[in-house]
């Protein structure tokens, strides 16, 4: 893999964290940052021919999150998990990965993995997650899934417009 491509992917991951910090959606809903995160990760995954493109991008996001210290200790693990799940589902897609609906669904599934990770952490460690305790698993799951779908839709739009621009 070219070093320019690695830097591009790492930069996209950093961009996702910067967007997270800049946008600060005042919705108060679980998973709301899946919009910008999954759009960015799907763009990275689809524009690169590297098999672990989303994972490399999430390594950039995890590094940026750790450097800024704005997130908890679990967030870098969340990012890496989402990148791995996205790469895995994209790789399993075969010819489906050219279909926008499939891309939206794998983005949602990858973001849902983050919510699932938080739930498993709560079960395994007893560490209270305020959102899970306050709203319950189904509400949180729907939030992660829904915002992952919106992020996937935004990502598909970015991918399509990027491909169109690169062709011209």
C-alpha positions, 0 to 999 in steps of 0.5 A: 500500500502506498504511504500517501494512501495510508496518510489519506486514510489516517487523515480521514480518521482524524477528520472524523474526530475533529467533526465529532468535537466541532459539531457537538450535536445537541440532540442528547440521543445515543449514537448521534455522532454516527452520522459524521463518523460512519460517513467518513469511514464509509468514504475511506472504505470505498475510495481505497483498494486496501483491504483494511482501509476503514481500520486504518482510518479508525486508527487515525481516529483512535490516535486523535481521540487519545491525543486530545483526551476529550473522550474516555478510555473506551472510545479508541477501542470503539473506533477500531471495532467499528473499522474492523466490522466495516472492513469485514462486512465490506469484504464479505459483500462481494458484488453487493458492495457496489450496491448503495443499500448494502453500503448503508446497511454495513455502515449501520451494522458497524455503528451498532457494534459500538453500542453492542460493545458498550453493553458487553462492557457493562455486562462484563465489568459492571461499569455503569454506562449512564445512557444504557442505564437511563434508557435501556438497551433497546433505545440505545440500540435503535439510536446507534442503528438509526444514526449509523443508517443516516451516516451510511446514507451520507457516506454513500452520497459522499462516495458517489459524488467523489467517484463522479468528481474523480471521473471528470 
